[in-house]
Amino acid sequence: MYTELIPYIERWLRHFKIDDQAGFESVYKAADLNKPELEKVYQEFFNRMKDNYPFHLPEYAGQMLKPPHPYAWLAYSLTMMLNPNNHALDGGPATSEMEKEVIDKIGEMFGYKKPFLGHLTGGGTVANLEALWVAGKSHPGKPVLFSEAAHYTHKRMCEVLGLPYKVIRETEEGMMDVEHLKSEIEGAGTVVVTMGTTGRGVTEPLAQIVSVCKKHGVRIHLDAAYGGFFKLVEGRLHYDNLSWAFTNLADSIVVDPHKHGLQPYGCGAVLFKDPEVGSFYKHDSPYTYFSSDELHLGEITLECSRPGASAAALWFTLNLIPLDENGLGSMLKSSLNASMALYRALKNSDHFFPVSKPHLDIVCFAPNLSSMSEISEASKTIFRNGMEGEKPLYLSLFRMKSETFTKLFPKIEADQDEVTLLRSVLMKPTHEAFIPEMINRLNKLFLTIRG
């Protein structure tokens, strides 16, 4: 498909005079591209880039890595030739408007009604930092609550911002313990609810948490960095379809288009239901951006310079693959099918067993052995051996506390404090058809560790 995009690239080069020596090449002389050293450096670059895992292929099911869609690649690459900066309308007039349009679409996906506030970020970490900063400004001195299953960024960013926080227990299913939340919520300012934990891919019980928070006047921040786009297929999920109906009640939401939104890294987004939180960003710069009286994106972001190319790529993609069940949602349904197919195959396997039914497209599983130490050692060996040979399989490892694992599997000997499990992230459309082959490779790997 990439070769089919060449005519669009050529049209772009001609229009913006990027091949014209009076234009782009007057800054970067063509002679520089003809140096003998170019081929040498390119070859070294090519060889060094071979030291990567095949993130774009179905046998890679380890981490949350997914190649950007060719639509996103095209728009990002072309826009980077101009290199607009979405800090302000002056620095990126076209791409700033594109950013506003995609934020409108994302907010509408979650059920927000205009007016609301939002913008793109460099990723989920910065987006969550910004949401927590607003949480602290909204309720000064009040703690932020999040579960043990929440991403580590929340603890880290609370410490960066000097915000008090409390960690709520997770259940054996890997989500926030609502009863523990009830006992700790008095005096809290914000509760973080994770819709798609990065460990087990669990969606926390937003429907229950909303009622608890509303009763106590506590804000809700929805960390949907990983799972947010599954909102498009609510009603078709493996677990807790009800909670997704309450996303519009969150005070702030984070989602990462560079995960399930088909975008290159880094492209995150943060949204605020109440546009009045924009007052927290007020600043005055004595030297920039007087060509427009409109509110520019730099006035409602903690980040200043941000690539306009990210907005362009997302805008281009969403105009071809819309945010609905039959657009982007069709790819998410494929990932759900893949995780359920793997889960069922593992349940019927003599060599492995699933830890729990997947909520989204992440599956944790274990070699079928009798003790935690055996399971841990076997998992590590399979992880290492899987990356070798002509037919590799790239997985990841996940550590679970023994007390949690014992609640799920009381018959397995708890001979150590934690157990290491195998984990797969099935986020590529090609994973659905790959599951039978994945099981075949897993079985072969298991047989090698059993001698």
N, C-alpha and C positions, 0 to 999 in steps of 0.2 A: 504493500500500500504506500510505502514511503516514496517509491519512485513515481507513483501516480501524482504526487504532490509537486513535482518539479516545475510544471507550468505555472503554478501559483507563486512559487519562489522566484522564477524568472520575471514574472509580471511585476512583482514587488521590487526587485532590483532595478528594473528599468524605470519605474515610476519615481522612486526616491533617489535616482541617480547614484545608486551605490556602486555601480560599475563605471560611472562617469569620472574621468580623471579631474574634471572641474568640480566634482562634488566630494563624495566620500573618500575617494582615492587621493584627493589633494591633501588630506590629513594623514592617511595611511597609504603611503606610496605603493603602487603595484610592484615596484622593484623589490620591496621588502618581502613580497610573497614568492619571489623567485630565487631567494638565497639558497645555496646548496645545503645550508644548515637546516632548512625547513624540512626536507625529506628525512634527514637524520633524526631531528627532534620528534617529528611525527611518528617515525618507526619506534622510537623509544616509548613515546606516549602510548602507542598501540599495544606494544608488548606489555607495558606496565598495567594497562587496563584489562589485560587478560587475567590479572590477579583479582578477579571478582567472581562471585557466585552467579549462576544464571538466573538472576532475579525475574527475568521476563518469561521464563519457561515454567510449565506446570510442575516439573519435579522439584522446583523451589517452593516449599510450603513452610518456610521457617519463620520469618519475621514479616512485619507489615510493609512489605515492599512490592510495589505494583508499577509496571511501566506506564507512563502517561499515554493517553490515547493519542493516535497520530494527529487528530484535530488540535489537541492541546500543544503537541510538539510543534506543529506548523505555526500556530499563532504566536507561541512563546518565542520561537526562533526568529521569526520575522520582526516581531516587536523589539526584541533585544538589539537588532541592528540600529534602531533609533534610540533605545535605552531611556524611555521616559521614566520619570520619578513621580509616583503618586502621592508624594508628600503634599502636593498642592495642585490646584488647577493649572497654574502656570507651568509647572514641571511636567504635567501629563494631562493636557486638556481632554483628549479623546479617551485615554485609559481611565481617568478618574470618573468620567461618566459611565464607562463600562463597569467599573467597580460598584458604583451606586446601583446599577441595574441588577448585577448578580446578587448583591446583598438583599435587594428587594425580593428576588426570587427565593433565596435561601430562607429569609424571614417568613415569607408566605408559606413555604414548605412546612415550617414548624407551627404554623397557625397564628403568627403575629399579625396584628392589624396596624396599618399605618396611622400615625407616624411611629416609627421605632428607629433605633440608632444602630449602626454597625459598620464594620469595615473588614478588609482582609488583613492578615498578619503574616509573619514569617513562619508560623506553625502553631500547633496547639499549646506549646509551652508559653509562648508570649501571649497568646489569646487568653489562657487561663490566668496568667499574671495580671493582665488588664482587668479581667472580670473580678479577681480578688482585690485588686486596688480599688475598684468601684465599690465592692462590698465593704471594704474598710472605711471608705469615705461616707458611705450610706449609713453605716452603723458603727461609729467610732468606738473602739475599745471592746466591742463584742466579739466573741470567738467565732471562728469558722469551723464547722463540723464536716467531717468526711470519713468514709469507711476505710478499713484496712485494705480493701480491694482497690481503692482509688489510686490513680497514678501518683507516683512519688512527687510529681511536680507541685502538688498542692501543699504538701508539708514544706517543701523547699521554698516555694514562693511566699508562703506565710512568714517564713523566717526572714526572707529578703525584705518583705514589707513591714516586718515587725508586728504582725497580727497574731493575736492569741488563737490557738486552735485546739480542737479535741478530736481524737481518733475514735470512731465508733466500730465496735466489733463487726466482723463479717461472719455470716453463717457458713455452714458447711457447703451450701450451694454457691458461695463466693460472692455474696452481695451484702449490703448494709443490713444489720440486725435492727429492725424497726423498734423492737421492744427496748433495746439498749438506747436507741435514739431518743425515745420518749423520756427515758430517765435522765438524759443529759441536755435536753434542748432548752430548758429554762435559762433565759438570759443570753441565748445564742443570737448571732446576727444573720448568719447565712449557713445553709446546708448545701453541700455539693452532692449532687446525684449523678452517678456515672451511668451513661447509657452506652454500654459496650466497654467493659474493663479490658485493659490491654493484656491481662494474664489469661483469663479463661473466656473472655468475650461475653461477660454476663451483663445483662441489663438490670439495674437496681429497681426496686418496686416503687416507681414514681407515684403511682396512683395512691399508695398508702402514705408515702412521705408527704405528699401535697397536703393531705388532711391534717397531719401532725403539724406541719409548718404554718399553715393558715390559722390553726387554733392558737398558736403562740406568737403570731405576727413576725415570723422569721422568713427572710428572703430565701429563694431557691436559685442556685446556680446549676445549670445542666451541663455537665462535661460530656458532650456527645462527640468528642474529637474523633473517636474511631467509629462509633455506631450510628452517628446522626443521620446519615443518608438512608438508613433502613426505615426511617419514617415513611418513605415512599411506598413501602410494602407492608405497612401496619395492617394487621389482620391476617397476614400470611406467615407470620413468624412462628418459630418453634415454641416460644415461651412468652407469656405475659404480654399479649397484644394490647391489653387494656391500658397499660401505662403510657403507651405512645400517644394516646388521645389527650394527654394532659401536658404535652410539651409547651403549649401556648401559655400555660400558667407560670412558667419559669421566668424569673426576673432577668436572667442572662443565660446565654447559650453559646457554647463553643463547638465548632465542627471543623474538620480538616478536609478540604477538597483534595489535598494531596494524598489522601488515603483512598476512600471509595469514590471520590469525585473525579477521578481519572486525570489529575493534574500532576505536574512535576513538583518535587520538593523545592522550596517550601511555600506552601499556600495553606494558611489557616484562616479562620474567620471567627469574630466575636460579635454577638448581637445583644442589645439591651432593649427590653420591652418599653421602658420609660425613657423617652428621648431627653428628658430633663437632666439625666446624668451627664449630658454633654457639658453642663456647667462646671463639672469637676476638672475639665481639661483646659479651662480658660488660660490663655497665655498671650503675650504680646511680643512679637518679634520686630525689632526696629529696622530690619534690612531686607525682608523678603516679601514677595507676593502681594503687590499692590495693583496688579492688572485686573483683578476680579473682586467684586464685592460679595460674591457668593461664599458661603461657608465651605472651606476646603477641608479635605480629609486630614490634613496635618493638624487641624484644630480639634479633632476627636480621636486621636491615636496617641499611644505612648511612644510607639516607634515613629521616627520622622521619615527618613528616606525609605521608600518601599518600591519594589520593581513594578512598574506599570505592566510589564510583560505578564505577570501573574494574573492580573485582572483581565488582560486581553485574552489569554489562553482559556480562562474559565468562561468568559463571555462567549467566545467562539464555540467552545464545547457545548455549553448549555443551550445555544441556539440550534445545535444539530442533534443533541441528545438531551431532551428536556427533562426537567425534574418532575416526572410523573411515573406511574407504575409501568407503563409500556416503554418509557425511555430509559433513563438510568436505572429505574426499578427492575427492568428485565435482567440486567446484569447482576443485581443484588439477589434476585430470585435464583439465579444460577448458582451463586455462592451458597445460598441457603440449601439448595438441593445437594450441593457437594458435601456440605458438612453433615447433613442428615444421612447421605449415602455412606459416608465414612463411619459415622456413629453406628449405623445398623450393621455394617460389615464387621466392625470391631466387637459388637455384642455377640456376633455369631462366630467369632474367631476362637481358635484353640490357643493362640499365641499372645493375644492382647485383649485388653478390656478398656472401655471408655470410662473416664472418671465421672462424667455426668452428661446429660443430654445437652447439646449445644443450644445456646440462646440465639446466636448469630452464625458466624462462619469460622469460629475458632473451636478446635476440638483438642482436648487434653486426654491422653490415654497412657496406659502402662503395660509393660510386659507382664504376662500372666505367670507370676512367681509368688512364692509364699511369704516373703519377708520384705520389709522396706529397704533393707540394705541390698538385697538381691535385685529388687526393682530399680533402685538407684544406679547400681553398677551397670546393669543391663541397659538402662536408658542412655547412660553416658556412652557406652560402647556402640550402641546402635546409632546414636547421634554422630559419633566420629566415623564409624565404618560406612554410614550411609553416604558420605560425601566422596567415597572412593569407588573405583570401578567404572565399567563402561555404562552402567545404568544406575547413576547415583540418585539419591533421595535426600533432599536438604530439609531437615526438621529443626526444631528448637527445643530447649529444655525449660522446664517449669518446676520451681521448688514449692512444695506445700508442707505446712506444719503437720507433724505426725498426729496431733490431736484432731485436726480437721479430717485428715485422711482416714483415721480410725473410725470416726463417726460414719463415714461413707462405706468403709470396708473393714468391719470389726474382726473378721477372721484372718486378716493378714497381720503377721507378727510385727509389732511396733518396736523394732530393736535399734532405732535411732531417732533423733529429735525432728528430723524432717525427711521427706522423700523427694527424690528427683524423678520427674515424669517427662514424657514426650509431649510435644505440642505442635499442632499444625495450624497454619493460617491459610484458609482456602479462599482468598480474595480475588483470584483471577478467573475470568470466564472459562478458561481452559481447564480449570480444576474439576468441573463436574464430570467431564468425559474421562478424566485421568484417574478417578478413584479406583476402578478395578486394577489398573496397573500399579497404583500406589500400594494397595493391599498385597499384591503379588511381591513387590519389592520388600515390603515390611516383613512378610513371612520368610523370605530368604534371609533377611538380616537376622531375624530371630533364630533361625536354624544355625547360623554361623556361631552365635554366642553359646548355643547348647552343645556345640561340638558335633 
